[in-house]
Structures are given as C-alpha cells and as structure tokens.
Amino acid sequence: MNVDEREGGLIISNKPFIENVQSELERILAYWSEKTVDHEHGGFYGALDEYSEVVPNAAKGLVLNARLLWTFSRAYRFDRNPKWITLAERAWQVLEQQFSDQEYGGYYWMLNHLGEPVHTKKQTYGQAFVLYALAEYILATGNQKLLPRLQQIFTFVELSYDPLNNGYYEAFTREWEAEQDLRLGSHDLNEKKSMNTHLHILEAYTNAYRVWKSDILRQRLQNLIVLTAERIVDHDTGHFLLFFDEYWAVKSDKISYGHDIEGSWLLYEAAEVLGDAEVLEKIRPITLAMADAVLAEGIDQDGGLWNEADATGLIDRDKDWWPQAEAAVGFINAWQITGDQKYYAAAEKSWNFIENHMLDREHGEWFWKVSETGIPYPEPKVSEWKCPYHNGRACFELLERMKVEVEHNGSQF
C-alpha cells in the first residue's frame, strides 16, 4: 500500500517513518510558499480560511511573520534551496520596514492588511520570536553584519527583565510603560509572568547563543534554564505551571500537555547549547519527568495529544495541531537521551495520528484542531497564530535527529 490507501478509515503506509516526515515537510513548505505571499500589499497574508482561501483585509500578526522568517531560514539551512532564502528575506524586510517601531524601538504586535500598525503594544513574547527568527536567518545566511541588530533586539527583550524577582514581564505599551492588558490571547490570564513567554525567551536565547557567544547572553540563558527548572516546572507532577504574579505566586492549576512536551525538549536543547555539563545533568531528569508525565496522562489511545487538564482531570479533549507536532519531537528527544523504546514508539504513534487526522489532504496544511474522535473543526489554515513553525520545525527536528541515529547508531526507521 502507499500513503494514500486506507484500511478501516486509517492511512496505511509502507514507507519508513523518515520518508513520511520528508514528504510532509515538502508539502508544508510548498503550501506556505505558494499560498501566503501577498503580492498586492507586500509581505504575507494575515489569514487564510479553512478552505485555504485568502481572508480579505485580515490583520497581520508579528508572531506569524517572525515564524515565517524562522521557517524559511531553517528551510534554506536544511537544503540550500534559494527559493527559501528569498522568502526569508521578504519576511525580514516586512519585520524591519513595517513591524519595527522606529521611534521607541521594538516591534508592533499587529498591522492591518496594508502594513500599518494597529496594535502597537510591545509583547515580550513577540520580541523574543523576532530574536529567535533573526538568529536563524543569520545561521542560514552567515551574514555577520546582522549581529548588531540581533544584539539590539536582545536589549528589547531585556527591557522586560525583573531585576528584583527574576524573570520577565509579559508586555508593555508602545512607549515601554506599564501595560494593563498583558495577555497573549483571550484565553490567557492577565498576570505579570507566564510559562509561555519564558519558554520562548529561552528558545530565542538558545538560538541567539549559537551565533553570538557573549558573556551577557550566556548568563541570561543559564539563568532562564535554572529559573525554568526551579520555578516553572512542578517537580511533584512533571508539568509546567502556567501563570504567576510578579513574585512567582502560582495563579493557575491548568495543565497544557503540548507545552509540557515542547518544553521538555526545548529545555534540554538549551542546556546542550549552553554547554555546561553540570547544568545538563540537572536538566536531564526534568526533561524525562516531563515526557513521562505527558506519556502517562496526555495521550489518547489513538496517539493524539489532548489539549488541557486540571486537578479534576481532562478539561479540553480536543487535539490542536501544534501539540501533536511537539509530541513527536519531544518523545524522539527522550528516546535519544535514554535509548528506551517506549519513547520511540510514542513518537511514531504521534506521527501516525498526524498522518491520519491532522493533515488536510484536500485544502492543504494541517487542521487547526480535531475533536476527540478526530473530526476537524472549521478553523483558519493561516492566522496570527496558525503558522508553519510547529509542524515545519517538527519535520526538521525529526529528519535531522533520525539522520544522526542512522549515521551513528545504525537505527532503522
């Protein structure tokens, strides 16, 4: 059988795991390069609907554009196809010419479809994603002339640092004054600090340290690793704590399985890039405890990852696209650390769920989410949050990690 044949409603493939991932990466990159370029107003469209049709006059989000820069830069670093670096350059120009605040510094949160700022607050999460993406662009191009800009963006992120209690505040006004609405989205709590923002500053500093080996960045990266391990991971449960006040009092009892498994490998990656054996040894059991907690509590029988739980049990049985992608990487990471086949089996099962339920083979890309029984919701294929970063990154990570295993250990996929 090939990947398009079905048995009992499921897609059956005799291709090796690694070939399915490669095919999906090609499909993802083709979608975003062919459907999202805005030739009329510049940059990229702000939204495509569930049928992959352009949503007229949709706003353009900072996070989407930064993630496009990261994705196309990473794609170019992966296979050196000049098409990807042209698109990465397009994304970088949009960030610098339209999202960048030339008066106060930093990057606006949202533009209208014409490329004009409409939501000017400085969300720390958004500044971190620009840093993350620019570091990848420098890795892809080798353009050292961009290092001063990367260093400047690092200072924008550091404007949110809390020197009294450690950690980073969520958001500021355009002028870098106190912001009343700190939330990334309507479902978040309006608290001073969050797991999500700290996780993605950690991710950004990890990538930035690959191209800028400064003492201050190293110190801040190490601080974030230790802070995450000591304040944000609940060592009794192996889950992330999600929201905090400025003094680190916990403000939420929810569990986000997608963030847990994503955080497990990002935290380990940060420690590896830092290159401190003592820190890595401290992080290793935390990484595995997080992966174990997700494996024990968050996986449905079909291999899909549920969204959320709390002390009472599951509270959101839907399965969003991004946790599935992160699960495949997180479990492969745990397998590489330990050699325990239960993690490899979990990663493969996660990918099988993606193949069977998340891919929209008619209209392209991945469904935003499916129900517990695998029924897709009519949600956008592109939006300020729906992007090629989670699923594209999962493909890059899986391909490179499995390639290493084949070359070094003779593993078969």
SULUR-V564916 format. One record per pair of residues at least 24 apart in sequence whose C-alpha atoms are under 8 Angstrom apart, sorted by the first residue. I is the first residue (numbers start at 1). GAP is how many residues later the second one is. D is the distance in whole Angstrom. If there is no record, write none. Layout:
I/GAP/D  I/GAP/D
This chain:
10/346/6  11/344/7  11/345/6  16/397/5  17/331/7  17/396/5  18/380/8  18/381/6  18/384/7  18/395/6  21/374/6  21/377/7  21/378/7  22/373/7  22/377/7  24/371/7  25/367/6  25/370/6  25/371/8  27/338/8  28/337/6  28/360/7  28/363/8  28/364/7  29/359/8  29/363/8  31/333/7  31/334/7  32/356/7  33/54/8  41/72/7  41/73/6  41/74/7  42/52/8  42/72/8  42/73/8  43/47/6  43/48/6  43/51/6  44/47/8  45/68/8  46/67/7  46/336/7  46/337/6  46/338/7  47/333/7  47/334/7  47/335/5  47/336/4  47/337/7  48/332/6  48/333/6  48/334/5  48/335/7  49/330/7  49/331/4  49/332/6  49/333/7  50/313/8  50/317/8  50/328/6  50/329/5  50/330/5  50/331/5  51/312/6  51/329/8  51/330/8  52/311/6  52/312/7  52/328/8  52/329/6  52/330/8  57/55/7  57/56/5  57/57/8  58/54/7  58/55/6  59/51/7  59/52/6  59/53/4  59/54/5  59/325/8  60/50/6  60/51/5  60/52/6  60/53/6  60/55/7  60/323/8  60/324/6  61/48/6  61/49/5  61/50/6  61/322/8  61/323/5  61/324/8  62/33/8  62/37/7  62/45/8  62/46/7  62/47/5  62/48/6  62/49/8  62/64/6  62/322/7  63/46/8  63/63/6  63/66/7  63/67/8  63/321/6  63/322/7  64/319/7  64/320/5  64/321/6  64/322/7  64/323/6  65/26/6  65/29/8  65/30/7  66/25/7  66/26/8  66/29/7  66/63/6  66/64/5  66/67/6  67/62/7  67/66/7  67/320/7  67/321/7  67/322/6  68/319/7  68/320/7  68/321/7  69/64/6  69/65/7  69/68/7  70/62/7  70/63/4  70/64/7  70/66/6  70/67/7  70/319/7  71/317/7  71/318/6  71/321/7  71/322/7  73/60/8  73/63/6  73/64/5  73/67/6  74/62/6  74/63/8  74/66/7  76/64/6  77/62/7  77/63/5  78/318/8  88/49/7  92/42/8  104/70/7  104/71/6  104/72/8  105/51/7  106/47/7  106/50/6  108/66/8  120/53/7  120/54/5  121/50/7  121/51/6  121/52/4  121/53/5  121/58/8  122/49/6  122/50/5  122/51/6  122/52/6  122/54/7  123/47/6  123/48/4  123/49/6  123/59/8  123/61/8  124/33/6  124/36/7  124/44/8  124/45/7  124/46/5  124/47/5  124/48/8  124/73/7  125/45/7  125/71/8  125/72/5  125/75/7  125/76/7  127/26/7  127/29/7  127/30/6  128/26/8  128/29/6  128/72/7  128/73/5  128/76/6  129/71/7  129/72/8  129/75/6  131/73/6  131/74/8  131/77/7  132/71/7  132/72/4  132/73/7  132/75/6  132/76/6  133/71/8  135/69/8  135/72/6  135/73/5  135/75/8  135/76/7  136/71/7  136/72/8  138/73/7  139/72/7  147/65/7  150/58/8  165/81/7  165/82/6  165/83/8  167/26/8  167/31/7  167/57/8  167/60/8  168/25/6  168/29/8  168/30/7  169/24/5  169/77/8  170/24/7  170/27/7  189/54/7  191/52/7  191/53/6  191/54/6  191/55/8  191/60/8  192/52/7  192/53/5  192/54/5  193/50/6  193/51/5  193/52/6  193/53/6  193/55/8  194/48/6  194/49/4  194/50/6  195/37/6  195/45/7  195/46/7  195/47/5  195/48/6  196/46/7  196/63/8  198/26/8  198/30/8  199/29/8  199/64/7  199/67/8  202/64/8  202/65/8  202/68/7  203/63/7  203/67/7  206/63/8  206/64/5  206/67/7  206/68/8  209/64/8  209/65/8  210/63/7  218/56/7  221/49/8  221/53/7  222/49/8  222/52/7  225/42/7  225/45/7  225/46/7  229/54/7  229/57/7  235/51/8  237/56/7  238/48/7  238/51/5  238/52/5  238/54/8  238/55/6  239/51/6  239/54/7  253/57/6  253/58/7  254/54/7  254/55/6  254/56/4  254/57/7  255/53/5  255/54/5  255/55/6  256/51/6  256/52/5  256/53/7  257/37/6  257/41/6  257/48/7  257/49/7  257/50/6  257/51/6  257/52/8  257/66/7  258/47/7  258/49/7  258/64/7  258/65/4  258/66/7  258/68/7  258/69/7  259/64/7  260/30/6  260/31/7  260/34/7  261/29/7  261/30/6  261/33/7  261/62/8  261/65/6  261/66/6  261/69/5  261/70/8  262/61/8  262/64/5  262/65/7  262/67/8  262/68/6  264/24/7  264/26/6  264/27/6  264/66/6  265/64/7  265/65/5  265/68/6  265/69/8  287/47/8  288/46/6  291/39/7  291/40/7  291/43/7  295/51/8  302/47/8  302/51/7  303/43/7  303/46/5  303/47/5  303/49/7  303/50/6  304/46/6  304/49/6  304/50/8  305/45/8  306/66/8  317/54/7  317/55/6  318/51/7  318/52/6  318/53/5  318/54/5  319/50/5  319/51/5  319/52/6  319/53/7  320/48/6  320/49/4  320/50/6  321/37/7  321/45/7  321/46/6  321/47/5  321/48/5  321/70/8  322/68/6  322/69/7  324/26/6  324/27/8  324/29/8  324/30/7  325/25/8  325/26/8  325/29/8  325/65/6  325/66/5  325/69/6  326/64/7  326/65/8  326/68/6  328/66/7  328/70/8  329/65/6  329/68/7  329/69/6  332/66/8  332/69/8
